[in-house]
Amino acid sequence: MPRWAMVIDLDKCTGCQACVIACKAENNIPFVSPEQAAMGRTISWMEIIPIVEGEYPRVRVRYIPRPCMQCDNPPCTKVCPVYATFKNEEGLVAQIYPRCIGCRYCTAACPYTVKYFNWYAPQWPAEMRACLNPDVSTRPKGVVEKCTFCHHRLQKAKEKARAEQRELREGDYVPACVQSCPAGAMFFGDLDDPMSTVAQLARSARAFRLLDDLGTEPKVIYLSEGEWYGPRKRA
């Protein structure tokens, strides 16, 4: 059984936010009004975190793309009283939206703040409704939503491989954010396959994980940029 993971090379990321827009379009993420945004109610499954270093005029900005970490030891699944968020057999932390009661325990438990509560019934401008992805549900008011590594794409890849009577190959299943990155900074694949690109990059001396000391065992792995190194741990 594969263990899906993502590697992000911070030395290549330009902060263009193509991954953010691709994620929103692919997963029917609702628009947020300025009034809702002012109250901290934005919804963005993929975010670009800017890190500003130095003082003017010597200022440098670094970027960290942050999807759901898809932890191997996810704290969010341990606190959900109705099992609406769970870790499936392929290691993805999934959400069962009809089961969610909106208690937001999972949101409080997530140290990466990648879960979002839907405060209102989602609405899209008339000209955007035809652009909604029919393969992805639209989440109602009162549920928690988050990145799923575009799980619906995995189902399509499995169906295609089954129709062709073969196993899944590397590159068959790629999330929208990885596909859209113009700099080629994002990689996706099976972490348990030693020959996969993701597994090889995860063994790099540049590899590190966010808040790895918390024991969440995230499957989003970063490659450090230049002279800036985070806490490193090999997969």
Residue frames as a rotation matrix with the C-alpha (Angstrom) as fourth column:
MET 1
0.576 0.817 0.000 0.00
0.817 -0.576 0.000 0.00
0.000 0.000 -1.000 0.00
PRO 2
-0.142 -0.684 0.715 1.54
0.604 -0.633 -0.485 3.38
0.784 0.363 0.503 -0.97
ARG 3
0.197 0.122 -0.973 2.22
0.874 -0.472 0.118 6.15
-0.445 -0.873 -0.200 1.54
TRP 4
0.414 0.061 0.908 1.61
0.747 -0.592 -0.302 9.41
0.519 0.804 -0.290 -0.34
ALA 5
0.231 -0.443 -0.866 3.90
0.703 -0.540 0.464 12.30
-0.673 -0.716 0.187 0.48
MET 6
0.875 0.043 0.482 4.96
0.374 -0.691 -0.618 15.68
0.307 0.722 -0.621 -0.89
VAL 7
-0.024 -0.914 -0.405 8.39
0.893 -0.202 0.403 17.29
-0.450 -0.352 0.821 -1.07
ILE 8
0.921 0.316 0.229 8.70
0.380 -0.855 -0.352 21.07
0.084 0.411 -0.908 -1.54
ASP 9
-0.070 -0.995 0.069 12.02
0.991 -0.077 -0.111 22.59
0.115 0.061 0.991 -2.56
LEU 10
0.661 0.347 -0.666 12.17
0.540 -0.835 0.101 26.01
-0.521 -0.426 -0.739 -0.93
ASP 11
-0.372 -0.867 -0.331 15.19
0.235 -0.433 0.870 26.91
-0.898 0.245 0.365 -3.07
LYS 12
-0.830 0.117 0.546 12.92
0.553 0.036 0.833 26.83
0.078 0.992 -0.094 -6.16
CYS 13
0.118 0.981 -0.155 9.72
0.989 -0.130 -0.073 28.34
-0.092 -0.144 -0.985 -4.74
THR 14
-0.746 -0.359 0.561 9.15
0.495 -0.863 0.105 31.90
0.446 0.356 0.821 -5.97
GLY 15
-0.693 0.539 -0.479 5.98
0.341 -0.340 -0.876 32.57
-0.635 -0.771 0.052 -3.98
CYS 16
-0.960 0.274 -0.064 3.93
-0.188 -0.459 0.868 33.02
0.209 0.845 0.492 -7.16
GLN 17
-0.534 0.765 0.360 0.87
-0.460 0.094 -0.883 31.37
-0.709 -0.637 0.302 -5.52
ALA 18
-0.403 0.375 -0.835 0.00
-0.802 0.295 0.519 29.33
0.442 0.879 0.182 -8.61
CYS 19
-0.821 0.067 -0.566 -0.44
0.236 0.944 -0.231 26.37
0.519 -0.323 -0.791 -6.24
VAL 20
-0.805 0.547 -0.230 -2.88
0.072 -0.295 -0.953 28.37
-0.589 -0.783 0.199 -4.13
ILE 21
-0.301 0.702 -0.645 -5.06
-0.879 -0.467 -0.098 29.30
-0.370 0.537 0.758 -7.11
ALA 22
-0.515 0.067 -0.854 -4.92
-0.528 0.761 0.378 25.77
0.675 0.646 -0.357 -8.54
CYS 23
-0.937 0.153 -0.313 -6.00
0.335 0.646 -0.686 24.35
0.097 -0.748 -0.657 -5.19
LYS 24
-0.597 0.747 -0.292 -8.94
-0.284 -0.538 -0.794 26.76
-0.750 -0.391 0.533 -4.94
ALA 25
-0.217 0.511 -0.832 -10.12
-0.976 -0.127 0.177 26.00
-0.015 0.850 0.526 -8.48
GLU 26
-0.641 -0.129 -0.756 -9.68
-0.332 0.935 0.122 22.24
0.692 0.330 -0.643 -8.18
ASN 27
-0.799 0.196 -0.569 -11.39
0.540 0.651 -0.534 21.82
0.266 -0.733 -0.626 -4.81
ASN 28
0.040 0.913 0.406 -14.30
0.479 -0.374 0.794 24.28
0.877 0.163 -0.452 -5.03
ILE 29
-0.499 -0.275 -0.822 -12.98
0.863 -0.246 -0.442 26.41
-0.081 -0.929 0.360 -2.19
PRO 30
0.490 0.857 0.159 -15.52
0.869 -0.496 -0.003 29.18
0.076 0.140 -0.987 -1.52
PHE 31
-0.254 -0.472 0.844 -14.80
0.383 -0.850 -0.360 32.86
0.888 0.232 0.397 -1.95
VAL 32
-0.066 0.150 -0.987 -14.58
0.988 -0.125 -0.085 34.96
-0.136 -0.981 -0.140 1.21
SER 33
0.677 0.385 0.628 -15.88
0.488 -0.873 0.008 38.51
0.551 0.301 -0.778 1.43
PRO 34
-0.275 -0.797 0.538 -13.67
0.033 -0.567 -0.823 41.32
0.961 -0.209 0.182 2.77
GLU 35
0.226 0.442 0.868 -15.90
-0.845 -0.354 0.400 41.44
0.484 -0.824 0.293 5.87
GLN 36
0.989 0.120 -0.091 -15.38
-0.073 0.909 0.410 37.71
0.132 -0.399 0.908 6.54
ALA 37
0.323 -0.943 -0.077 -11.65
0.553 0.254 -0.794 38.02
0.768 0.214 0.603 5.88
ALA 38
-0.140 -0.336 0.931 -11.42
-0.450 -0.816 -0.362 40.88
0.882 -0.470 -0.037 8.40
MET 39
0.535 0.408 0.740 -12.80
-0.844 0.210 0.494 38.48
0.046 -0.889 0.456 11.01
GLY 40
-0.443 -0.847 0.296 -10.17
-0.834 0.510 0.211 35.85
-0.330 -0.153 -0.932 10.17
ARG 41
0.219 0.651 0.727 -12.59
-0.240 0.758 -0.607 33.59
-0.946 -0.042 0.322 8.32
THR 42
0.068 -0.287 -0.956 -10.60
-0.996 -0.076 -0.048 33.03
-0.059 0.955 -0.291 5.16
ILE 43
0.661 0.109 0.743 -10.50
-0.115 0.992 -0.043 29.56
-0.742 -0.057 0.668 3.63
SER 44
0.485 -0.583 -0.652 -7.36
-0.839 -0.098 -0.536 28.48
0.248 0.806 -0.537 1.79
TRP 45
0.992 -0.043 0.121 -6.28
0.003 0.949 0.314 24.85
-0.128 -0.311 0.942 1.80
MET 46
0.221 -0.961 0.166 -2.86
0.963 0.189 -0.192 25.85
0.153 0.202 0.967 0.48
GLU 47
0.980 0.055 -0.190 -1.15
0.103 -0.961 0.255 28.95
-0.169 -0.269 -0.948 1.85
ILE 48
0.234 -0.940 0.246 2.15
0.588 -0.065 -0.807 30.66
0.774 0.334 0.538 1.11
ILE 49
0.832 -0.013 -0.554 3.78
0.511 -0.372 0.775 31.82
-0.216 -0.928 -0.303 4.33
PRO 50
0.539 -0.678 0.500 6.21
0.117 -0.527 -0.842 34.73
0.834 0.513 -0.205 3.75
ILE 51
0.603 -0.472 -0.643 9.26
0.749 0.057 0.660 35.06
-0.274 -0.880 0.388 6.00
VAL 52
0.805 -0.282 0.522 10.80
0.048 -0.846 -0.531 38.53
0.592 0.452 -0.667 5.89
GLU 53
0.485 -0.736 -0.472 14.44
0.848 0.264 0.460 38.78
-0.214 -0.623 0.752 6.91
GLY 54
-0.533 -0.820 0.209 16.66
0.841 -0.540 0.028 41.80
0.090 0.190 0.978 7.38
GLU 55
0.185 0.514 -0.838 15.91
0.501 -0.782 -0.369 45.50
-0.845 -0.352 -0.402 7.39
TYR 56
0.870 0.226 0.438 15.40
0.493 -0.402 -0.772 47.98
0.001 0.887 -0.461 4.59
PRO 57
0.267 0.376 -0.888 17.12
-0.950 -0.050 -0.307 48.27
-0.160 0.925 0.344 2.15
ARG 58
-0.707 -0.544 -0.453 18.60
-0.602 0.798 -0.018 44.79
0.371 0.260 -0.891 2.70
VAL 59
-0.059 0.797 0.602 15.37
-0.793 0.329 -0.513 42.83
-0.606 -0.507 0.613 2.89
ARG 60
-0.829 -0.157 -0.537 14.90
-0.467 0.722 0.511 39.26
0.307 0.674 -0.671 1.77
VAL 61
0.082 0.925 0.371 11.61
-0.951 0.184 -0.248 37.37
-0.298 -0.332 0.895 1.60
ARG 62
-0.947 -0.286 -0.143 11.43
-0.313 0.924 0.222 33.58
0.069 0.255 -0.964 1.72
TYR 63
-0.051 0.991 -0.128 8.32
-0.963 -0.015 0.267 31.53
0.263 0.137 0.955 1.09
ILE 64
-0.937 -0.132 0.323 6.96
-0.236 0.922 -0.307 28.35
-0.257 -0.364 -0.895 2.64
PRO 65
-0.294 0.870 -0.396 3.98
-0.632 0.134 0.764 26.70
0.717 0.475 0.510 0.89
ARG 66
-0.894 -0.008 0.448 1.82
-0.405 0.444 -0.800 25.04
-0.193 -0.896 -0.400 3.54
PRO 67
-0.147 0.853 -0.500 -0.82
-0.490 0.376 0.786 22.42
0.859 0.361 0.363 2.67
CYS 68
0.812 0.355 0.464 -2.16
-0.584 0.467 0.664 19.88
0.019 -0.810 0.586 5.16
MET 69
-0.160 -0.976 0.149 0.84
-0.982 0.172 0.076 17.97
-0.100 -0.134 -0.986 6.48
GLN 70
0.555 0.452 -0.699 -1.01
-0.563 0.822 0.085 14.61
0.613 0.346 0.710 6.14
CYS 71
-0.147 -0.704 0.694 0.65
-0.987 0.054 -0.154 13.44
0.071 -0.708 -0.703 9.36
ASP 72
-0.348 -0.046 -0.936 1.38
-0.140 0.990 0.004 9.79
0.927 0.133 -0.351 10.06
ASN 73
-0.548 0.204 -0.811 0.50
0.823 0.307 -0.478 10.52
0.151 -0.930 -0.335 13.69
PRO 74
-0.500 0.344 0.794 -2.25
0.151 -0.869 0.472 13.16
0.853 0.356 0.383 13.26
PRO 75
-0.966 0.143 -0.214 -3.53
0.196 -0.133 -0.972 14.79
-0.168 -0.981 0.100 16.45
CYS 76
-0.612 0.776 -0.152 -6.73
-0.790 -0.590 0.167 15.91
0.040 0.222 0.974 14.71
THR 77
-0.185 0.560 -0.807 -8.03
-0.348 0.731 0.587 12.37
0.919 0.390 0.060 14.32
LYS 78
-0.696 -0.185 -0.693 -7.61
0.481 0.597 -0.642 11.64
0.533 -0.781 -0.327 18.02
VAL 79
-0.916 0.294 -0.274 -9.95
0.059 -0.576 -0.815 14.38
-0.398 -0.762 0.510 19.21
CYS 80
-0.639 0.722 -0.265 -12.84
-0.641 -0.310 0.702 14.10
0.425 0.619 0.661 16.74
PRO 81
-0.575 0.433 0.694 -15.84
-0.548 0.426 -0.720 12.71
-0.607 -0.794 -0.007 18.69
VAL 82
0.514 0.851 0.107 -17.67
-0.436 0.366 -0.822 11.49
-0.739 0.376 0.559 15.56
TYR 83
-0.152 -0.688 0.709 -14.71
0.384 0.620 0.684 10.18
-0.911 0.376 0.171 13.52
ALA 84
0.881 0.464 -0.097 -15.33
0.132 -0.437 -0.890 12.74
-0.455 0.771 -0.446 10.80
THR 85
0.499 -0.805 -0.321 -11.59
-0.820 -0.319 -0.475 13.13
0.281 0.500 -0.819 10.30
PHE 86
0.757 -0.208 0.619 -9.56
-0.132 0.880 0.457 9.95
-0.640 -0.428 0.639 10.05
LYS 87
-0.227 -0.887 -0.402 -6.42
-0.838 -0.033 0.545 8.48
-0.496 0.461 -0.736 8.54
ASN 88
0.771 0.593 -0.232 -7.18
-0.622 0.624 -0.474 6.11
-0.136 0.510 0.849 5.68
GLU 89
0.800 -0.406 0.442 -5.25
0.287 0.906 0.312 2.99
-0.527 -0.123 0.841 4.64
GLU 90
0.456 -0.651 0.606 -3.01
0.770 -0.052 -0.636 5.00
0.445 0.757 0.478 2.29
GLY 91
-0.338 -0.688 -0.642 -1.95
0.935 -0.325 -0.145 7.42
-0.109 -0.649 0.753 5.01
LEU 92
-0.642 0.170 0.748 -4.10
0.207 -0.901 0.382 10.35
0.738 0.400 0.543 3.89
VAL 93
-0.802 0.425 -0.420 -5.93
0.366 -0.207 -0.907 12.31
-0.472 -0.881 0.010 6.59
ALA 94
-0.701 0.605 0.378 -9.43
0.427 -0.069 0.902 12.46
0.571 0.794 -0.209 5.16
GLN 95
-0.845 0.534 0.023 -12.63
-0.393 -0.593 -0.703 14.35
-0.362 -0.603 0.711 6.04
ILE 96
-0.607 0.780 0.153 -16.16
0.762 0.517 0.390 12.93
0.225 0.353 -0.908 5.97
TYR 97
-0.923 0.130 0.362 -18.08
-0.133 -0.991 0.018 16.16
0.361 -0.032 0.932 5.58
PRO 98
-0.002 1.000 -0.004 -21.63
-0.277 0.003 0.961 14.83
0.961 0.003 0.277 6.19
ARG 99
0.290 0.073 -0.954 -20.46
0.726 0.633 0.269 13.36
0.624 -0.770 0.131 9.51
CYS 100
-0.731 -0.681 0.045 -18.79
0.505 -0.583 -0.636 16.57
0.459 -0.442 0.770 10.79
ILE 101
0.317 0.852 -0.416 -20.72
0.925 -0.182 0.333 18.32
0.208 -0.491 -0.846 13.57
GLY 102
0.316 -0.221 0.923 -18.57
0.234 -0.924 -0.301 21.46
0.919 0.311 -0.241 13.55
CYS 103
0.898 0.011 -0.441 -17.18
0.441 -0.051 0.896 21.13
-0.013 -0.999 -0.050 17.08
ARG 104
0.711 -0.659 0.247 -13.76
-0.318 -0.613 -0.723 22.26
0.627 0.436 -0.645 15.77
TYR 105
0.813 -0.478 0.333 -11.79
-0.173 0.347 0.922 20.05
-0.556 -0.807 0.200 18.15
CYS 106
0.505 -0.636 0.584 -9.64
0.831 0.542 -0.128 19.00
-0.235 0.550 0.801 15.19
THR 107
0.603 -0.248 0.758 -8.94
0.288 -0.819 -0.496 22.63
0.744 0.517 -0.423 14.33
ALA 108
0.786 -0.278 0.552 -7.70
-0.606 -0.518 0.603 23.28
0.118 -0.809 -0.576 17.87
ALA 109
0.722 -0.493 0.485 -5.58
0.068 0.749 0.659 20.11
-0.688 -0.443 0.575 17.86
CYS 110
0.680 -0.460 0.571 -3.81
0.713 0.232 -0.662 20.81
0.172 0.857 0.485 14.55
PRO 111
0.249 -0.650 -0.718 -0.48
0.530 -0.530 0.663 22.57
-0.811 -0.546 0.212 15.24
TYR 112
-0.706 -0.566 0.426 -0.18
0.635 -0.239 0.735 23.62
-0.315 0.789 0.528 11.58
THR 113
-0.262 0.717 -0.646 -3.50
-0.078 -0.683 -0.726 25.55
-0.962 -0.139 0.235 11.47
VAL 114
-0.957 -0.125 -0.263 -4.48
-0.272 0.058 0.961 23.98
-0.105 0.990 -0.090 8.14
LYS 115
-0.551 0.834 0.033 -8.13
0.831 0.545 0.114 23.24
0.077 0.090 -0.993 8.98
TYR 116
-0.961 0.238 0.142 -10.88
-0.214 -0.963 0.164 25.74
0.175 0.127 0.976 8.26
PHE 117
-0.535 0.844 -0.040 -14.38
0.549 0.311 -0.776 26.06
-0.642 -0.437 -0.630 9.65
ASN 118
-0.707 0.378 0.597 -17.07
0.500 -0.329 0.801 26.97
0.499 0.865 0.044 7.15
TRP 119
-0.859 0.289 -0.423 -18.84
0.229 -0.521 -0.822 29.86
-0.458 -0.803 0.382 8.86
TYR 120
-0.159 0.793 -0.589 -21.40
-0.616 -0.546 -0.568 30.42
-0.771 0.272 0.575 6.13
ALA 121
0.522 0.402 0.752 -23.16
0.354 0.700 -0.620 28.72
-0.776 0.590 0.223 3.23
PRO 122
-0.541 -0.841 -0.009 -20.71
0.341 -0.229 0.912 28.92
-0.769 0.490 0.411 0.30
GLN 123
0.701 0.709 -0.078 -21.72
0.253 -0.350 -0.902 31.13
-0.667 0.613 -0.425 -2.59
TRP 124
-0.470 -0.821 0.325 -20.07
0.627 -0.052 0.778 31.72
-0.621 0.569 0.539 -5.94
PRO 125
-0.360 0.312 -0.879 -20.69
-0.561 -0.825 -0.063 34.49
-0.745 0.471 0.473 -8.48
ALA 126
0.641 0.746 0.182 -22.94
-0.287 0.453 -0.844 33.36
-0.712 0.488 0.505 -11.33
GLU 127
0.663 -0.416 -0.622 -20.07
-0.697 -0.041 -0.716 33.47
0.272 0.908 -0.317 -13.83
MET 128
-0.415 -0.887 0.203 -18.02
-0.896 0.360 -0.260 31.12
0.157 -0.290 -0.944 -11.62
ARG 129
0.188 0.552 0.812 -20.62
-0.716 0.643 -0.272 28.39
-0.672 -0.530 0.516 -11.01
ALA 130
0.931 0.159 -0.329 -19.90
-0.357 0.586 -0.728 26.71
0.077 0.795 0.602 -14.33
CYS 131
0.132 -0.977 -0.168 -16.26
-0.634 0.047 -0.772 26.41
0.762 0.209 -0.613 -13.25
LEU 132
0.237 -0.011 0.971 -16.98
-0.921 0.314 0.229 24.25
-0.308 -0.949 0.064 -10.19
ASN 133
-0.702 -0.581 -0.411 -15.29
-0.665 0.742 0.087 20.86
0.255 0.335 -0.907 -10.25
PRO 134
0.321 0.932 -0.169 -18.00
-0.791 0.362 0.493 18.17
0.520 -0.025 0.854 -10.48
ASP 135
0.119 -0.356 -0.927 -15.65
0.187 0.925 -0.331 15.60
0.975 -0.134 0.177 -8.92
VAL 136
-0.840 -0.454 -0.298 -15.46
0.399 -0.144 -0.905 17.53
0.368 -0.879 0.302 -5.63
SER 137
0.124 0.934 -0.335 -18.32
0.955 -0.021 0.295 18.25
0.269 -0.357 -0.895 -3.23
THR 138
-0.287 -0.110 0.952 -19.19
-0.097 -0.985 -0.143 21.76
0.953 -0.133 0.272 -2.07
ARG 139
-0.670 -0.086 -0.737 -19.02
0.646 0.421 -0.636 21.84
0.365 -0.903 -0.226 1.70
PRO 140
0.328 0.893 0.308 -22.02
0.519 -0.443 0.731 23.24
0.789 -0.080 -0.609 3.60
LYS 141
0.068 -0.186 0.980 -22.04
-0.610 -0.785 -0.107 25.71
0.790 -0.590 -0.166 6.47
GLY 142
0.601 0.225 0.767 -20.87
-0.799 0.154 0.581 24.34
0.013 -0.962 0.273 9.81
VAL 143
0.940 -0.337 0.056 -18.25
0.334 0.941 0.045 21.80
-0.068 -0.024 0.997 8.75
VAL 144
0.338 -0.915 -0.220 -14.46
-0.395 -0.350 0.849 21.74
-0.854 -0.200 -0.480 8.90
GLU 145
0.988 -0.041 0.149 -12.60
0.152 0.419 -0.895 21.41
-0.026 0.907 0.421 5.60
LYS 146
0.334 -0.939 -0.084 -8.97
-0.443 -0.235 0.865 20.98
-0.832 -0.252 -0.495 4.59
CYS 147
-0.067 -0.521 -0.851 -6.50
-0.995 0.098 0.018 19.79
0.074 0.848 -0.525 1.97
THR 148
0.666 0.327 0.670 -6.93
-0.392 0.918 -0.058 16.16
-0.635 -0.224 0.740 0.90
PHE 149
-0.512 -0.854 0.089 -3.99
-0.222 0.232 0.947 15.91
-0.830 0.465 -0.309 -1.54
CYS 150
-0.216 0.532 -0.819 -6.73
-0.973 -0.182 0.139 16.03
-0.075 0.827 0.557 -4.24
HIS 151
-0.556 -0.023 0.831 -7.95
-0.326 0.925 -0.192 12.58
-0.764 -0.378 -0.522 -3.22
HIS 152
0.556 0.830 0.043 -10.50
-0.237 0.207 -0.949 12.53
-0.797 0.517 0.312 -6.06
ARG 153
0.378 -0.510 -0.773 -7.58
-0.919 -0.108 -0.379 12.46
0.110 0.854 -0.509 -8.50
LEU 154
-0.670 -0.599 0.439 -6.32
-0.672 0.740 -0.016 9.31
-0.316 -0.305 -0.898 -6.82
GLN 155
-0.009 0.755 0.656 -9.65
-0.081 0.653 -0.753 7.60
-0.997 -0.060 0.055 -7.47
LYS 156
0.803 0.288 -0.521 -9.49
-0.495 -0.163 -0.853 8.56
-0.331 0.944 0.012 -11.16
ALA 157
-0.089 -0.926 -0.367 -5.90
-0.986 0.133 -0.098 7.32
0.139 0.353 -0.925 -11.42
LYS 158
-0.597 -0.079 0.798 -6.88
-0.409 0.886 -0.218 4.00
-0.690 -0.457 -0.561 -9.85
GLU 159
0.445 0.859 0.251 -9.79
-0.112 0.332 -0.937 3.59
-0.888 0.389 0.244 -12.24
LYS 160
0.645 -0.267 -0.715 -7.58
-0.764 -0.227 -0.604 4.28
-0.001 0.936 -0.351 -15.25
ALA 161
-0.471 -0.879 0.071 -4.90
-0.882 0.471 -0.017 1.86
-0.018 -0.071 -0.997 -14.05
ARG 162
-0.330 0.444 0.833 -7.56
-0.214 0.824 -0.524 -0.79
-0.919 -0.351 -0.177 -13.40
ALA 163
0.735 0.647 -0.204 -9.01
-0.303 0.044 -0.952 -0.31
-0.607 0.761 0.228 -16.90
GLU 164
0.459 -0.661 -0.594 -5.51
-0.812 -0.041 -0.582 -0.70
0.360 0.749 -0.556 -18.38
GLN 165
0.965 0.011 -0.263 -4.86
0.080 0.939 0.333 -3.74
0.251 -0.342 0.906 -16.14
ARG 166
-0.027 -1.000 0.015 -1.75
0.419 -0.025 -0.907 -2.36
0.907 -0.018 0.420 -14.53
GLU 167
0.113 -0.053 -0.992 -0.48
0.984 -0.129 0.119 -0.96
-0.135 -0.990 0.038 -11.24
LEU 168
0.975 0.174 -0.139 -0.32
0.174 -0.985 -0.017 2.73
-0.140 -0.007 -0.990 -10.44
ARG 169
0.159 -0.950 0.267 2.85
0.916 0.041 -0.399 4.33
0.368 0.308 0.877 -11.78
GLU 170
-0.275 -0.348 -0.896 4.70
0.676 -0.733 0.077 7.39
-0.683 -0.585 0.437 -10.49
GLY 171
-0.959 -0.048 -0.280 3.07
-0.121 -0.823 0.555 10.44
-0.257 0.566 0.783 -12.00
ASP 172
-0.583 0.812 0.038 -0.38
0.572 0.377 0.728 8.86
0.577 0.446 -0.684 -12.42
TYR 173
0.541 0.754 -0.372 -1.65
0.777 -0.280 0.563 10.64
0.320 -0.594 -0.738 -9.32
VAL 174
-0.676 -0.735 0.063 -0.53
0.682 -0.655 -0.326 14.25
0.280 -0.177 0.943 -8.81
PRO 175
0.077 0.711 -0.698 -2.38
0.811 -0.452 -0.371 16.94
-0.580 -0.538 -0.612 -6.78
ALA 176
0.749 0.335 0.572 -3.35
0.634 -0.616 -0.468 20.18
0.195 0.713 -0.673 -8.49
CYS 177
0.877 -0.432 -0.211 -0.78
-0.263 -0.799 0.541 22.24
-0.402 -0.419 -0.814 -6.57
VAL 178
0.000 -0.915 0.403 2.11
0.115 0.401 0.909 20.05
-0.993 0.046 0.105 -7.72
GLN 179
0.100 0.118 0.988 0.89
0.943 0.304 -0.132 20.02
-0.316 0.945 -0.081 -11.31
SER 180
0.838 0.405 0.364 0.55
0.513 -0.812 -0.277 23.81
0.184 0.419 -0.889 -11.45
CYS 181
0.586 -0.640 -0.497 3.92
0.188 -0.489 0.852 24.82
-0.788 -0.593 -0.166 -9.95
PRO 182
0.982 -0.181 -0.059 5.77
-0.109 -0.279 -0.954 26.68
0.157 0.943 -0.293 -12.76
ALA 183
0.281 -0.936 0.211 9.10
-0.949 -0.304 -0.080 26.45
0.139 -0.178 -0.974 -10.94
GLY 184
0.351 -0.110 -0.930 8.92
-0.144 0.975 -0.170 22.66
0.925 0.194 0.327 -10.48
ALA 185
-0.447 -0.563 0.694 9.40
-0.707 -0.252 -0.660 23.13
0.547 -0.787 -0.286 -6.75
MET 186
0.030 0.588 0.808 6.87
-0.903 0.363 -0.231 20.49
-0.429 -0.723 0.542 -5.66
PHE 187
-0.639 -0.270 -0.720 7.15
-0.551 0.814 0.184 16.71
0.536 0.514 -0.669 -5.94
PHE 188
0.119 0.776 0.619 4.63
-0.959 0.252 -0.131 14.02
-0.258 -0.578 0.774 -5.08
GLY 189
-0.047 -0.111 -0.993 4.72
-0.568 0.820 -0.065 10.25
0.821 0.561 -0.101 -4.81
ASP 190
0.841 0.342 -0.419 5.00
0.033 0.741 0.671 7.14
0.540 -0.578 0.612 -2.67
LEU 191
0.392 -0.702 0.595 7.32
-0.893 -0.446 0.062 7.67
0.222 -0.555 -0.801 0.28
ASP 192
0.443 -0.184 0.877 7.62
-0.440 0.808 0.392 3.91
-0.781 -0.559 0.277 0.84
ASP 193
0.913 -0.196 0.359 8.94
0.407 0.519 -0.752 3.34
-0.039 0.832 0.553 -2.69
PRO 194
0.320 -0.858 -0.402 12.72
0.377 -0.274 0.885 3.80
-0.869 -0.435 0.236 -2.36
MET 195
-0.509 -0.530 0.678 13.02
0.809 -0.024 0.588 4.45
-0.295 0.848 0.441 -6.10
SER 196
0.518 0.770 0.372 10.43
0.841 -0.538 -0.058 7.25
0.156 0.343 -0.926 -6.20
THR 197
-0.126 -0.547 0.828 11.56
0.370 -0.800 -0.472 10.85
0.920 0.247 0.303 -6.57
VAL 198
0.566 0.433 0.702 9.86
-0.448 -0.554 0.702 11.80
0.692 -0.712 -0.119 -3.30
ALA 199
0.967 -0.200 -0.159 11.60
0.251 0.636 0.730 9.07
-0.046 -0.746 0.665 -1.32
GLN 200
0.168 -0.968 0.186 15.00
0.925 0.090 -0.369 10.00
0.341 0.234 0.911 -2.73
LEU 201
-0.099 -0.166 0.981 14.52
0.041 -0.986 -0.162 13.72
0.994 0.024 0.104 -2.01
ALA 202
0.816 0.487 0.313 13.29
-0.293 -0.120 0.949 12.94
0.499 -0.865 0.045 1.52
ARG 203
0.736 -0.616 -0.280 16.66
0.670 0.602 0.434 11.33
-0.099 -0.507 0.856 2.23
SER 204
0.283 -0.635 0.719 18.50
0.411 -0.596 -0.689 14.51
0.866 0.491 0.093 1.23
ALA 205
-0.477 -0.542 -0.692 20.65
0.870 -0.175 -0.462 16.33
0.129 -0.822 0.554 3.79
ARG 206
-0.924 0.174 0.341 18.51
-0.134 -0.981 0.137 19.41
0.359 0.081 0.930 3.05
ALA 207
-0.198 0.947 -0.253 15.26
0.197 0.291 0.936 17.68
0.960 0.135 -0.244 4.09
PHE 208
-0.998 0.008 -0.055 13.34
0.054 -0.139 -0.989 18.83
-0.016 -0.990 0.138 7.15
ARG 209
-0.250 0.967 -0.044 9.75
0.700 0.212 0.682 18.84
0.669 0.140 -0.730 8.42
LEU 210
-0.292 0.220 0.931 7.79
-0.390 -0.916 0.094 21.59
0.873 -0.335 0.353 10.14
LEU 211
0.106 0.338 0.935 7.39
-0.985 -0.096 0.146 21.20
0.139 -0.936 0.323 13.91
ASP 212
0.109 -0.104 -0.989 8.84
-0.331 0.934 -0.135 17.71
0.937 0.342 0.068 13.67
ASP 213
-0.854 -0.519 0.036 9.64
-0.184 0.236 -0.954 17.67
0.487 -0.821 -0.296 17.39
LEU 214
-0.284 0.832 0.477 5.91
-0.953 -0.190 -0.236 17.46
-0.105 -0.522 0.847 18.17
GLY 215
-0.779 -0.106 0.618 5.81
-0.172 0.984 -0.049 13.86
-0.603 -0.144 -0.785 17.00
THR 216
0.247 0.941 -0.232 3.13
-0.517 -0.074 -0.853 14.38
-0.820 0.331 0.468 14.35
GLU 217
-0.411 -0.547 0.729 5.30
0.303 0.673 0.675 12.74
-0.860 0.498 -0.111 11.67
PRO 218
0.393 0.604 -0.693 4.24
-0.419 -0.554 -0.720 15.00
-0.819 0.573 0.035 8.77
LYS 219
0.121 -0.288 0.950 4.46
0.710 0.694 0.120 13.66
-0.694 0.660 0.288 5.22
VAL 220
0.926 -0.048 0.375 5.10
0.234 -0.707 -0.667 17.08
0.297 0.705 -0.643 3.70
ILE 221
0.368 -0.899 -0.238 8.87
0.764 0.147 0.628 17.40
-0.530 -0.413 0.741 3.59
TYR 222
0.980 -0.052 -0.190 10.78
-0.125 -0.909 -0.398 20.58
-0.152 0.414 -0.897 2.79
LEU 223
0.292 -0.939 0.180 14.20
0.939 0.245 -0.243 21.04
0.184 0.240 0.953 1.24
SER 224
0.399 -0.132 -0.907 16.00
0.550 -0.757 0.353 23.94
-0.733 -0.640 -0.229 2.89
GLU 225
0.873 0.022 0.486 16.93
0.418 -0.547 -0.725 27.04
0.250 0.837 -0.487 0.94
GLY 226
0.420 -0.766 0.486 20.50
-0.183 -0.596 -0.782 28.27
0.889 0.239 -0.391 0.62
GLU 227
-0.652 -0.758 0.024 22.13
-0.103 0.057 -0.993 28.96
0.751 -0.650 -0.116 3.96
TRP 228
-0.263 0.641 0.721 18.81
-0.956 -0.276 -0.103 28.75
0.133 -0.716 0.685 5.82
TYR 229
-0.617 -0.002 -0.787 18.34
-0.061 0.997 0.046 25.38
0.785 0.077 -0.615 7.45
GLY 230
0.297 0.767 0.568 15.48
-0.834 -0.081 0.546 24.18
0.465 -0.636 0.616 9.57
PRO 231
-0.102 -0.277 0.955 15.52
-0.753 0.649 0.108 21.18
-0.650 -0.709 -0.275 11.93
ARG 232
-0.118 -0.038 -0.992 16.41
-0.919 0.384 0.094 18.28
0.378 0.923 -0.080 9.68
LYS 233
-0.227 0.057 0.972 15.27
-0.512 0.842 -0.169 14.68
-0.828 -0.536 -0.163 9.93
ARG 234
-0.827 -0.121 -0.548 15.37
-0.549 0.377 0.746 12.04
0.116 0.918 -0.378 7.27
ALA 235
0.197 0.973 -0.117 12.20
-0.951 0.219 0.219 10.15
0.239 0.069 0.969 6.33
